């Protein structure tokens, strides 16, 4: 029984690590100055939408 809880806890910890890595990757892409990943290229297009 305790072994099952340890495995469940390890699985949840692994999922949290994966989601944290994905979030970090997206934040890194958002901070980079490359505009390839931006939806809007400038402020004028934002106002038109």
mmCIF entry with sequence, helices, sheets and N, C-alpha, C, O atoms, coordinates in Angstrom:
data_MODEL
# 
_entry.id   MODEL 
# 
_entity.id                         1 
_entity.type                       polymer 
_entity.pdbx_number_of_molecules   1 
# 
_entity_poly.entity_id                      1 
_entity_poly.type                           'polypeptide(L)' 
_entity_poly.nstd_linkage                   no 
_entity_poly.nstd_monomer                   no 
_entity_poly.pdbx_seq_one_letter_code       
;(UNK)(UNK)(UNK)(UNK)(UNK)(UNK)(UNK)(UNK)(UNK)(UNK)(UNK)(UNK)(UNK)(UNK)(UNK)(UNK)
(UNK)(UNK)(UNK)(UNK)(UNK)(UNK)(UNK)(UNK)(UNK)(UNK)(UNK)(UNK)(UNK)(UNK)(UNK)(UNK)
(UNK)(UNK)(UNK)(UNK)(UNK)(UNK)(UNK)(UNK)(UNK)(UNK)(UNK)(UNK)(UNK)(UNK)(UNK)(UNK)
(UNK)
;
_entity_poly.pdbx_seq_one_letter_code_can   XXXXXXXXXXXXXXXXXXXXXXXXXXXXXXXXXXXXXXXXXXXXXXXXX 
_entity_poly.pdbx_strand_id                 A 
# 
loop_
_entity_poly_seq.entity_id 
_entity_poly_seq.num 
_entity_poly_seq.mon_id 
_entity_poly_seq.hetero 
1 1  UNK n 
1 2  UNK n 
1 3  UNK n 
1 4  UNK n 
1 5  UNK n 
1 6  UNK n 
1 7  UNK n 
1 8  UNK n 
1 9  UNK n 
1 10 UNK n 
1 11 UNK n 
1 12 UNK n 
1 13 UNK n 
1 14 UNK n 
1 15 UNK n 
1 16 UNK n 
1 17 UNK n 
1 18 UNK n 
1 19 UNK n 
1 20 UNK n 
1 21 UNK n 
1 22 UNK n 
1 23 UNK n 
1 24 UNK n 
1 25 UNK n 
1 26 UNK n 
1 27 UNK n 
1 28 UNK n 
1 29 UNK n 
1 30 UNK n 
1 31 UNK n 
1 32 UNK n 
1 33 UNK n 
1 34 UNK n 
1 35 UNK n 
1 36 UNK n 
1 37 UNK n 
1 38 UNK n 
1 39 UNK n 
1 40 UNK n 
1 41 UNK n 
1 42 UNK n 
1 43 UNK n 
1 44 UNK n 
1 45 UNK n 
1 46 UNK n 
1 47 UNK n 
1 48 UNK n 
1 49 UNK n 
# 
_struct_asym.id          A 
_struct_asym.entity_id   1 
# 
loop_
_struct_conf.conf_type_id 
_struct_conf.id 
_struct_conf.pdbx_PDB_helix_id 
_struct_conf.beg_label_comp_id 
_struct_conf.beg_label_asym_id 
_struct_conf.beg_label_seq_id 
_struct_conf.pdbx_beg_PDB_ins_code 
_struct_conf.end_label_comp_id 
_struct_conf.end_label_asym_id 
_struct_conf.end_label_seq_id 
_struct_conf.pdbx_end_PDB_ins_code 
_struct_conf.beg_auth_comp_id 
_struct_conf.beg_auth_asym_id 
_struct_conf.beg_auth_seq_id 
_struct_conf.end_auth_comp_id 
_struct_conf.end_auth_asym_id 
_struct_conf.end_auth_seq_id 
_struct_conf.pdbx_PDB_helix_class 
_struct_conf.details 
_struct_conf.pdbx_PDB_helix_length 
HELX_P HELX_P1 AA1 UNK A 2  ? UNK A 31 ? UNK A 2  UNK A 31 1 ? 30 
HELX_P HELX_P2 AA2 UNK A 35 ? UNK A 37 ? UNK A 35 UNK A 37 5 ? 3  
HELX_P HELX_P3 AA3 UNK A 43 ? UNK A 48 ? UNK A 43 UNK A 48 1 ? 6  
# 
_struct_conf_type.id          HELX_P 
_struct_conf_type.criteria    ? 
_struct_conf_type.reference   ? 
# 
loop_
_atom_site.group_PDB 
_atom_site.id 
_atom_site.type_symbol 
_atom_site.label_atom_id 
_atom_site.label_alt_id 
_atom_site.label_comp_id 
_atom_site.label_asym_id 
_atom_site.label_entity_id 
_atom_site.label_seq_id 
_atom_site.pdbx_PDB_ins_code 
_atom_site.Cartn_x 
_atom_site.Cartn_y 
_atom_site.Cartn_z 
_atom_site.occupancy 
_atom_site.B_iso_or_equiv 
_atom_site.pdbx_formal_charge 
_atom_site.auth_seq_id 
_atom_site.auth_comp_id 
_atom_site.auth_asym_id 
_atom_site.auth_atom_id 
_atom_site.pdbx_PDB_model_num 
ATOM 1   N N  . UNK A 1 1  ? 0.828   -1.206 0.000   1.00 0.00 ? 1  UNK A N  1 
ATOM 2   C CA . UNK A 1 1  ? 0.000   0.000  0.000   1.00 0.00 ? 1  UNK A CA 1 
ATOM 3   C C  . UNK A 1 1  ? 0.865   1.258  0.000   1.00 0.00 ? 1  UNK A C  1 
ATOM 4   O O  . UNK A 1 1  ? 0.616   2.198  -0.756  1.00 0.00 ? 1  UNK A O  1 
ATOM 5   N N  . UNK A 1 2  ? 1.866   1.260  0.846   1.00 0.00 ? 2  UNK A N  1 
ATOM 6   C CA . UNK A 1 2  ? 2.754   2.420  0.910   1.00 0.00 ? 2  UNK A CA 1 
ATOM 7   C C  . UNK A 1 2  ? 3.535   2.549  -0.400  1.00 0.00 ? 2  UNK A C  1 
ATOM 8   O O  . UNK A 1 2  ? 3.809   3.654  -0.869  1.00 0.00 ? 2  UNK A O  1 
ATOM 9   N N  . UNK A 1 3  ? 3.885   1.403  -0.977  1.00 0.00 ? 3  UNK A N  1 
ATOM 10  C CA . UNK A 1 3  ? 4.608   1.415  -2.251  1.00 0.00 ? 3  UNK A CA 1 
ATOM 11  C C  . UNK A 1 3  ? 3.759   2.074  -3.343  1.00 0.00 ? 3  UNK A C  1 
ATOM 12  O O  . UNK A 1 3  ? 4.290   2.798  -4.185  1.00 0.00 ? 3  UNK A O  1 
ATOM 13  N N  . UNK A 1 4  ? 2.453   1.830  -3.333  1.00 0.00 ? 4  UNK A N  1 
ATOM 14  C CA . UNK A 1 4  ? 1.562   2.433  -4.319  1.00 0.00 ? 4  UNK A CA 1 
ATOM 15  C C  . UNK A 1 4  ? 1.516   3.952  -4.143  1.00 0.00 ? 4  UNK A C  1 
ATOM 16  O O  . UNK A 1 4  ? 1.517   4.691  -5.127  1.00 0.00 ? 4  UNK A O  1 
ATOM 17  N N  . UNK A 1 5  ? 1.476   4.417  -2.896  1.00 0.00 ? 5  UNK A N  1 
ATOM 18  C CA . UNK A 1 5  ? 1.473   5.860  -2.646  1.00 0.00 ? 5  UNK A CA 1 
ATOM 19  C C  . UNK A 1 5  ? 2.778   6.500  -3.104  1.00 0.00 ? 5  UNK A C  1 
ATOM 20  O O  . UNK A 1 5  ? 2.777   7.602  -3.651  1.00 0.00 ? 5  UNK A O  1 
ATOM 21  N N  . UNK A 1 6  ? 3.885   5.809  -2.880  1.00 0.00 ? 6  UNK A N  1 
ATOM 22  C CA . UNK A 1 6  ? 5.174   6.341  -3.329  1.00 0.00 ? 6  UNK A CA 1 
ATOM 23  C C  . UNK A 1 6  ? 5.212   6.449  -4.850  1.00 0.00 ? 6  UNK A C  1 
ATOM 24  O O  . UNK A 1 6  ? 5.710   7.436  -5.391  1.00 0.00 ? 6  UNK A O  1 
ATOM 25  N N  . UNK A 1 7  ? 4.689   5.438  -5.537  1.00 0.00 ? 7  UNK A N  1 
ATOM 26  C CA . UNK A 1 7  ? 4.666   5.478  -6.999  1.00 0.00 ? 7  UNK A CA 1 
ATOM 27  C C  . UNK A 1 7  ? 3.742   6.577  -7.502  1.00 0.00 ? 7  UNK A C  1 
ATOM 28  O O  . UNK A 1 7  ? 4.074   7.275  -8.460  1.00 0.00 ? 7  UNK A O  1 
ATOM 29  N N  . UNK A 1 8  ? 2.583   6.739  -6.863  1.00 0.00 ? 8  UNK A N  1 
ATOM 30  C CA . UNK A 1 8  ? 1.656   7.796  -7.257  1.00 0.00 ? 8  UNK A CA 1 
ATOM 31  C C  . UNK A 1 8  ? 2.290   9.169  -7.045  1.00 0.00 ? 8  UNK A C  1 
ATOM 32  O O  . UNK A 1 8  ? 2.174   10.054 -7.893  1.00 0.00 ? 8  UNK A O  1 
ATOM 33  N N  . UNK A 1 9  ? 2.960   9.335  -5.907  1.00 0.00 ? 9  UNK A N  1 
ATOM 34  C CA . UNK A 1 9  ? 3.628   10.595 -5.621  1.00 0.00 ? 9  UNK A CA 1 
ATOM 35  C C  . UNK A 1 9  ? 4.731   10.873 -6.641  1.00 0.00 ? 9  UNK A C  1 
ATOM 36  O O  . UNK A 1 9  ? 4.885   12.007 -7.097  1.00 0.00 ? 9  UNK A O  1 
ATOM 37  N N  . UNK A 1 10 ? 5.498   9.840  -7.000  1.00 0.00 ? 10 UNK A N  1 
ATOM 38  C CA . UNK A 1 10 ? 6.560   10.004 -7.989  1.00 0.00 ? 10 UNK A CA 1 
ATOM 39  C C  . UNK A 1 10 ? 5.979   10.364 -9.352  1.00 0.00 ? 10 UNK A C  1 
ATOM 40  O O  . UNK A 1 10 ? 6.547   11.187 -10.069 1.00 0.00 ? 10 UNK A O  1 
ATOM 41  N N  . UNK A 1 11 ? 4.851   9.754  -9.713  1.00 0.00 ? 11 UNK A N  1 
ATOM 42  C CA . UNK A 1 11 ? 4.206   10.071 -10.983 1.00 0.00 ? 11 UNK A CA 1 
ATOM 43  C C  . UNK A 1 11 ? 3.742   11.520 -11.004 1.00 0.00 ? 11 UNK A C  1 
ATOM 44  O O  . UNK A 1 11 ? 3.970   12.229 -11.984 1.00 0.00 ? 11 UNK A O  1 
ATOM 45  N N  . UNK A 1 12 ? 3.094   11.965 -9.936  1.00 0.00 ? 12 UNK A N  1 
ATOM 46  C CA . UNK A 1 12 ? 2.639   13.351 -9.870  1.00 0.00 ? 12 UNK A CA 1 
ATOM 47  C C  . UNK A 1 12 ? 3.813   14.325 -9.905  1.00 0.00 ? 12 UNK A C  1 
ATOM 48  O O  . UNK A 1 12 ? 3.738   15.371 -10.549 1.00 0.00 ? 12 UNK A O  1 
ATOM 49  N N  . UNK A 1 13 ? 4.891   13.983 -9.215  1.00 0.00 ? 13 UNK A N  1 
ATOM 50  C CA . UNK A 1 13 ? 6.076   14.844 -9.228  1.00 0.00 ? 13 UNK A CA 1 
ATOM 51  C C  . UNK A 1 13 ? 6.664   14.919 -10.635 1.00 0.00 ? 13 UNK A C  1 
ATOM 52  O O  . UNK A 1 13 ? 7.082   15.990 -11.075 1.00 0.00 ? 13 UNK A O  1 
ATOM 53  N N  . UNK A 1 14 ? 6.697   13.807 -11.331 1.00 0.00 ? 14 UNK A N  1 
ATOM 54  C CA . UNK A 1 14 ? 7.197   13.799 -12.704 1.00 0.00 ? 14 UNK A CA 1 
ATOM 55  C C  . UNK A 1 14 ? 6.350   14.655 -13.622 1.00 0.00 ? 14 UNK A C  1 
ATOM 56  O O  . UNK A 1 14 ? 6.881   15.388 -14.457 1.00 0.00 ? 14 UNK A O  1 
ATOM 57  N N  . UNK A 1 15 ? 5.024   14.569 -13.473 1.00 0.00 ? 15 UNK A N  1 
ATOM 58  C CA . UNK A 1 15 ? 4.124   15.378 -14.295 1.00 0.00 ? 15 UNK A CA 1 
ATOM 59  C C  . UNK A 1 15 ? 4.348   16.864 -14.012 1.00 0.00 ? 15 UNK A C  1 
ATOM 60  O O  . UNK A 1 15 ? 4.373   17.677 -14.936 1.00 0.00 ? 15 UNK A O  1 
ATOM 61  N N  . UNK A 1 16 ? 4.512   17.215 -12.739 1.00 0.00 ? 16 UNK A N  1 
ATOM 62  C CA . UNK A 1 16 ? 4.756   18.616 -12.393 1.00 0.00 ? 16 UNK A CA 1 
ATOM 63  C C  . UNK A 1 16 ? 6.077   19.111 -12.971 1.00 0.00 ? 16 UNK A C  1 
ATOM 64  O O  . UNK A 1 16 ? 6.168   20.256 -13.415 1.00 0.00 ? 16 UNK A O  1 
ATOM 65  N N  . UNK A 1 17 ? 7.094   18.264 -12.969 1.00 0.00 ? 17 UNK A N  1 
ATOM 66  C CA . UNK A 1 17 ? 8.383   18.653 -13.550 1.00 0.00 ? 17 UNK A CA 1 
ATOM 67  C C  . UNK A 1 17 ? 8.237   18.889 -15.051 1.00 0.00 ? 17 UNK A C  1 
ATOM 68  O O  . UNK A 1 17 ? 8.790   19.849 -15.587 1.00 0.00 ? 17 UNK A O  1 
ATOM 69  N N  . UNK A 1 18 ? 7.497   18.017 -15.725 1.00 0.00 ? 18 UNK A N  1 
ATOM 70  C CA . UNK A 1 18 ? 7.297   18.169 -17.164 1.00 0.00 ? 18 UNK A CA 1 
ATOM 71  C C  . UNK A 1 18 ? 6.547   19.462 -17.472 1.00 0.00 ? 18 UNK A C  1 
ATOM 72  O O  . UNK A 1 18 ? 6.945   20.213 -18.362 1.00 0.00 ? 18 UNK A O  1 
ATOM 73  N N  . UNK A 1 19 ? 5.457   19.726 -16.737 1.00 0.00 ? 19 UNK A N  1 
ATOM 74  C CA . UNK A 1 19 ? 4.714   20.964 -16.971 1.00 0.00 ? 19 UNK A CA 1 
ATOM 75  C C  . UNK A 1 19 ? 5.553   22.193 -16.651 1.00 0.00 ? 19 UNK A C  1 
ATOM 76  O O  . UNK A 1 19 ? 5.451   23.207 -17.341 1.00 0.00 ? 19 UNK A O  1 
ATOM 77  N N  . UNK A 1 20 ? 6.377   22.115 -15.619 1.00 0.00 ? 20 UNK A N  1 
ATOM 78  C CA . UNK A 1 20 ? 7.271   23.226 -15.295 1.00 0.00 ? 20 UNK A CA 1 
ATOM 79  C C  . UNK A 1 20 ? 8.268   23.493 -16.410 1.00 0.00 ? 20 UNK A C  1 
ATOM 80  O O  . UNK A 1 20 ? 8.567   24.644 -16.727 1.00 0.00 ? 20 UNK A O  1 
ATOM 81  N N  . UNK A 1 21 ? 8.783   22.415 -17.006 1.00 0.00 ? 21 UNK A N  1 
ATOM 82  C CA . UNK A 1 21 ? 9.734   22.574 -18.107 1.00 0.00 ? 21 UNK A CA 1 
ATOM 83  C C  . UNK A 1 21 ? 9.052   23.190 -19.325 1.00 0.00 ? 21 UNK A C  1 
ATOM 84  O O  . UNK A 1 21 ? 9.634   24.037 -20.004 1.00 0.00 ? 21 UNK A O  1 
ATOM 85  N N  . UNK A 1 22 ? 7.820   22.767 -19.601 1.00 0.00 ? 22 UNK A N  1 
ATOM 86  C CA . UNK A 1 22 ? 7.075   23.333 -20.737 1.00 0.00 ? 22 UNK A CA 1 
ATOM 87  C C  . UNK A 1 22 ? 6.808   24.814 -20.502 1.00 0.00 ? 22 UNK A C  1 
ATOM 88  O O  . UNK A 1 22 ? 6.972   25.631 -21.408 1.00 0.00 ? 22 UNK A O  1 
ATOM 89  N N  . UNK A 1 23 ? 6.395   25.160 -19.279 1.00 0.00 ? 23 UNK A N  1 
ATOM 90  C CA . UNK A 1 23 ? 6.127   26.566 -18.960 1.00 0.00 ? 23 UNK A CA 1 
ATOM 91  C C  . UNK A 1 23 ? 7.395   27.404 -19.100 1.00 0.00 ? 23 UNK A C  1 
ATOM 92  O O  . UNK A 1 23 ? 7.360   28.515 -19.628 1.00 0.00 ? 23 UNK A O  1 
ATOM 93  N N  . UNK A 1 24 ? 8.511   26.863 -18.623 1.00 0.00 ? 24 UNK A N  1 
ATOM 94  C CA . UNK A 1 24 ? 9.778   27.579 -18.736 1.00 0.00 ? 24 UNK A CA 1 
ATOM 95  C C  . UNK A 1 24 ? 10.163  27.786 -20.196 1.00 0.00 ? 24 UNK A C  1 
ATOM 96  O O  . UNK A 1 24 ? 10.660  28.849 -20.569 1.00 0.00 ? 24 UNK A O  1 
ATOM 97  N N  . UNK A 1 25 ? 9.933   26.769 -21.015 1.00 0.00 ? 25 UNK A N  1 
ATOM 98  C CA . UNK A 1 25 ? 10.262  26.890 -22.436 1.00 0.00 ? 25 UNK A CA 1 
ATOM 99  C C  . UNK A 1 25 ? 9.418   27.977 -23.100 1.00 0.00 ? 25 UNK A C  1 
ATOM 100 O O  . UNK A 1 25 ? 9.933   28.778 -23.881 1.00 0.00 ? 25 UNK A O  1 
ATOM 101 N N  . UNK A 1 26 ? 8.123   28.005 -22.790 1.00 0.00 ? 26 UNK A N  1 
ATOM 102 C CA . UNK A 1 26 ? 7.266   29.039 -23.378 1.00 0.00 ? 26 UNK A CA 1 
ATOM 103 C C  . UNK A 1 26 ? 7.650   30.433 -22.885 1.00 0.00 ? 26 UNK A C  1 
ATOM 104 O O  . UNK A 1 26 ? 7.630   31.391 -23.659 1.00 0.00 ? 26 UNK A O  1 
ATOM 105 N N  . UNK A 1 27 ? 7.997   30.552 -21.608 1.00 0.00 ? 27 UNK A N  1 
ATOM 106 C CA . UNK A 1 27 ? 8.439   31.850 -21.097 1.00 0.00 ? 27 UNK A CA 1 
ATOM 107 C C  . UNK A 1 27 ? 9.737   32.287 -21.769 1.00 0.00 ? 27 UNK A C  1 
ATOM 108 O O  . UNK A 1 27 ? 9.923   33.470 -22.055 1.00 0.00 ? 27 UNK A O  1 
ATOM 109 N N  . UNK A 1 28 ? 10.631  31.336 -22.021 1.00 0.00 ? 28 UNK A N  1 
ATOM 110 C CA . UNK A 1 28 ? 11.880  31.666 -22.697 1.00 0.00 ? 28 UNK A CA 1 
ATOM 111 C C  . UNK A 1 28 ? 11.607  32.127 -24.122 1.00 0.00 ? 28 UNK A C  1 
ATOM 112 O O  . UNK A 1 28 ? 12.224  33.084 -24.592 1.00 0.00 ? 28 UNK A O  1 
ATOM 113 N N  . UNK A 1 29 ? 10.699  31.463 -24.809 1.00 0.00 ? 29 UNK A N  1 
ATOM 114 C CA . UNK A 1 29 ? 10.356  31.885 -26.170 1.00 0.00 ? 29 UNK A CA 1 
ATOM 115 C C  . UNK A 1 29 ? 9.716   33.266 -26.158 1.00 0.00 ? 29 UNK A C  1 
ATOM 116 O O  . UNK A 1 29 ? 9.964   34.065 -27.061 1.00 0.00 ? 29 UNK A O  1 
ATOM 117 N N  . UNK A 1 30 ? 8.903   33.560 -25.159 1.00 0.00 ? 30 UNK A N  1 
ATOM 118 C CA . UNK A 1 30 ? 8.244   34.864 -25.077 1.00 0.00 ? 30 UNK A CA 1 
ATOM 119 C C  . UNK A 1 30 ? 9.262   35.971 -24.803 1.00 0.00 ? 30 UNK A C  1 
ATOM 120 O O  . UNK A 1 30 ? 9.081   37.100 -25.260 1.00 0.00 ? 30 UNK A O  1 
ATOM 121 N N  . UNK A 1 31 ? 10.325  35.663 -24.067 1.00 0.00 ? 31 UNK A N  1 
ATOM 122 C CA . UNK A 1 31 ? 11.322  36.679 -23.751 1.00 0.00 ? 31 UNK A CA 1 
ATOM 123 C C  . UNK A 1 31 ? 12.306  36.908 -24.872 1.00 0.00 ? 31 UNK A C  1 
ATOM 124 O O  . UNK A 1 31 ? 12.922  37.972 -24.948 1.00 0.00 ? 31 UNK A O  1 
ATOM 125 N N  . UNK A 1 32 ? 12.467  35.930 -25.747 1.00 0.00 ? 32 UNK A N  1 
ATOM 126 C CA . UNK A 1 32 ? 13.431  36.099 -26.838 1.00 0.00 ? 32 UNK A CA 1 
ATOM 127 C C  . UNK A 1 32 ? 12.934  37.194 -27.777 1.00 0.00 ? 32 UNK A C  1 
ATOM 128 O O  . UNK A 1 32 ? 11.732  37.437 -27.888 1.00 0.00 ? 32 UNK A O  1 
ATOM 129 N N  . UNK A 1 33 ? 13.857  37.835 -28.435 1.00 0.00 ? 33 UNK A N  1 
ATOM 130 C CA . UNK A 1 33 ? 13.491  38.965 -29.284 1.00 0.00 ? 33 UNK A CA 1 
ATOM 131 C C  . UNK A 1 33 ? 13.076  38.539 -30.675 1.00 0.00 ? 33 UNK A C  1 
ATOM 132 O O  . UNK A 1 33 ? 12.834  39.388 -31.533 1.00 0.00 ? 33 UNK A O  1 
ATOM 133 N N  . UNK A 1 34 ? 12.989  37.257 -30.915 1.00 0.00 ? 34 UNK A N  1 
ATOM 134 C CA . UNK A 1 34 ? 12.567  36.751 -32.208 1.00 0.00 ? 34 UNK A CA 1 
ATOM 135 C C  . UNK A 1 34 ? 11.043  36.817 -32.280 1.00 0.00 ? 34 UNK A C  1 
ATOM 136 O O  . UNK A 1 34 ? 10.363  36.290 -31.399 1.00 0.00 ? 34 UNK A O  1 
ATOM 137 N N  . UNK A 1 35 ? 10.501  37.451 -33.309 1.00 0.00 ? 35 UNK A N  1 
ATOM 138 C CA . UNK A 1 35 ? 9.060   37.659 -33.410 1.00 0.00 ? 35 UNK A CA 1 
ATOM 139 C C  . UNK A 1 35 ? 8.330   36.521 -34.110 1.00 0.00 ? 35 UNK A C  1 
ATOM 140 O O  . UNK A 1 35 ? 7.144   36.659 -34.410 1.00 0.00 ? 35 UNK A O  1 
ATOM 141 N N  . UNK A 1 36 ? 8.995   35.405 -34.379 1.00 0.00 ? 36 UNK A N  1 
ATOM 142 C CA . UNK A 1 36 ? 8.347   34.314 -35.096 1.00 0.00 ? 36 UNK A CA 1 
ATOM 143 C C  . UNK A 1 36 ? 7.151   33.745 -34.348 1.00 0.00 ? 36 UNK A C  1 
ATOM 144 O O  . UNK A 1 36 ? 6.183   33.301 -34.965 1.00 0.00 ? 36 UNK A O  1 
ATOM 145 N N  . UNK A 1 37 ? 7.215   33.757 -33.027 1.00 0.00 ? 37 UNK A N  1 
ATOM 146 C CA . UNK A 1 37 ? 6.188   33.098 -32.233 1.00 0.00 ? 37 UNK A CA 1 
ATOM 147 C C  . UNK A 1 37 ? 5.099   34.048 -31.761 1.00 0.00 ? 37 UNK A C  1 
ATOM 148 O O  . UNK A 1 37 ? 4.166   33.623 -31.079 1.00 0.00 ? 37 UNK A O  1 
ATOM 149 N N  . UNK A 1 38 ? 5.199   35.323 -32.110 1.00 0.00 ? 38 UNK A N  1 
ATOM 150 C CA . UNK A 1 38 ? 4.202   36.288 -31.665 1.00 0.00 ? 38 UNK A CA 1 
ATOM 151 C C  . UNK A 1 38 ? 3.009   36.279 -32.614 1.00 0.00 ? 38 UNK A C  1 
ATOM 152 O O  . UNK A 1 38 ? 3.155   36.155 -33.830 1.00 0.00 ? 38 UNK A O  1 
ATOM 153 N N  . UNK A 1 39 ? 1.836   36.414 -32.028 1.00 0.00 ? 39 UNK A N  1 
ATOM 154 C CA . UNK A 1 39 ? 0.622   36.445 -32.836 1.00 0.00 ? 39 UNK A CA 1 
ATOM 155 C C  . UNK A 1 39 ? 0.523   37.782 -33.555 1.00 0.00 ? 39 UNK A C  1 
ATOM 156 O O  . UNK A 1 39 ? 0.190   37.832 -34.739 1.00 0.00 ? 39 UNK A O  1 
ATOM 157 N N  . UNK A 1 40 ? 0.809   38.858 -32.847 1.00 0.00 ? 40 UNK A N  1 
ATOM 158 C CA . UNK A 1 40 ? 0.717   40.200 -33.418 1.00 0.00 ? 40 UNK A CA 1 
ATOM 159 C C  . UNK A 1 40 ? 2.126   40.730 -33.617 1.00 0.00 ? 40 UNK A C  1 
ATOM 160 O O  . UNK A 1 40 ? 2.950   40.671 -32.704 1.00 0.00 ? 40 UNK A O  1 
ATOM 161 N N  . UNK A 1 41 ? 2.406   41.248 -34.807 1.00 0.00 ? 41 UNK A N  1 
ATOM 162 C CA . UNK A 1 41 ? 3.751   41.737 -35.069 1.00 0.00 ? 41 UNK A CA 1 
ATOM 163 C C  . UNK A 1 41 ? 3.953   43.173 -34.597 1.00 0.00 ? 41 UNK A C  1 
ATOM 164 O O  . UNK A 1 41 ? 5.079   43.566 -34.294 1.00 0.00 ? 41 UNK A O  1 
ATOM 165 N N  . UNK A 1 42 ? 2.886   43.961 -34.530 1.00 0.00 ? 42 UNK A N  1 
ATOM 166 C CA . UNK A 1 42 ? 3.025   45.322 -34.019 1.00 0.00 ? 42 UNK A CA 1 
ATOM 167 C C  . UNK A 1 42 ? 1.710   45.780 -33.391 1.00 0.00 ? 42 UNK A C  1 
ATOM 168 O O  . UNK A 1 42 ? 0.699   45.080 -33.453 1.00 0.00 ? 42 UNK A O  1 
ATOM 169 N N  . UNK A 1 43 ? 1.742   46.970 -32.783 1.00 0.00 ? 43 UNK A N  1 
ATOM 170 C CA . UNK A 1 43 ? 0.572   47.468 -32.051 1.00 0.00 ? 43 UNK A CA 1 
ATOM 171 C C  . UNK A 1 43 ? -0.605  47.796 -32.966 1.00 0.00 ? 43 UNK A C  1 
ATOM 172 O O  . UNK A 1 43 ? -1.755  47.667 -32.548 1.00 0.00 ? 43 UNK A O  1 
ATOM 173 N N  . UNK A 1 44 ? -0.346  48.214 -34.193 1.00 0.00 ? 44 UNK A N  1 
ATOM 174 C CA . UNK A 1 44 ? -1.444  48.563 -35.096 1.00 0.00 ? 44 UNK A CA 1 
ATOM 175 C C  . UNK A 1 44 ? -2.325  47.354 -35.397 1.00 0.00 ? 44 UNK A C  1 
ATOM 176 O O  . UNK A 1 44 ? -3.550  47.478 -35.434 1.00 0.00 ? 44 UNK A O  1 
ATOM 177 N N  . UNK A 1 45 ? -1.722  46.200 -35.609 1.00 0.00 ? 45 UNK A N  1 
ATOM 178 C CA . UNK A 1 45 ? -2.519  45.002 -35.864 1.00 0.00 ? 45 UNK A CA 1 
ATOM 179 C C  . UNK A 1 45 ? -3.335  44.619 -34.649 1.00 0.00 ? 45 UNK A C  1 
ATOM 180 O O  . UNK A 1 45 ? -4.436  44.088 -34.788 1.00 0.00 ? 45 UNK A O  1 
ATOM 181 N N  . UNK A 1 46 ? -2.812  44.881 -33.448 1.00 0.00 ? 46 UNK A N  1 
ATOM 182 C CA . UNK A 1 46 ? -3.574  44.583 -32.233 1.00 0.00 ? 46 UNK A CA 1 
ATOM 183 C C  . UNK A 1 46 ? -4.824  45.449 -32.157 1.00 0.00 ? 46 UNK A C  1 
ATOM 184 O O  . UNK A 1 46 ? -5.890  44.975 -31.763 1.00 0.00 ? 46 UNK A O  1 
ATOM 185 N N  . UNK A 1 47 ? -4.693  46.711 -32.532 1.00 0.00 ? 47 UNK A N  1 
ATOM 186 C CA . UNK A 1 47 ? -5.843  47.611 -32.462 1.00 0.00 ? 47 UNK A CA 1 
ATOM 187 C C  . UNK A 1 47 ? -6.904  47.235 -33.491 1.00 0.00 ? 47 UNK A C  1 
ATOM 188 O O  . UNK A 1 47 ? -8.097  47.405 -33.239 1.00 0.00 ? 47 UNK A O  1 
ATOM 189 N N  . UNK A 1 48 ? -6.481  46.725 -34.651 1.00 0.00 ? 48 UNK A N  1 
ATOM 190 C CA . UNK A 1 48 ? -7.430  46.346 -35.702 1.00 0.00 ? 48 UNK A CA 1 
ATOM 191 C C  . UNK A 1 48 ? -8.260  45.126 -35.318 1.00 0.00 ? 48 UNK A C  1 
ATOM 192 O O  . UNK A 1 48 ? -9.401  44.981 -35.755 1.00 0.00 ? 48 UNK A O  1 
ATOM 193 N N  . UNK A 1 49 ? -7.687  44.262 -34.508 1.00 0.00 ? 49 UNK A N  1 
ATOM 194 C CA . UNK A 1 49 ? -8.380  42.999 -34.183 1.00 0.00 ? 49 UNK A CA 1 
ATOM 195 C C  . UNK A 1 49 ? -9.514  43.183 -33.201 1.00 0.00 ? 49 UNK A C  1 
ATOM 196 O O  . UNK A 1 49 ? -10.181 42.214 -32.839 1.00 0.00 ? 49 UNK A O  1 
# 
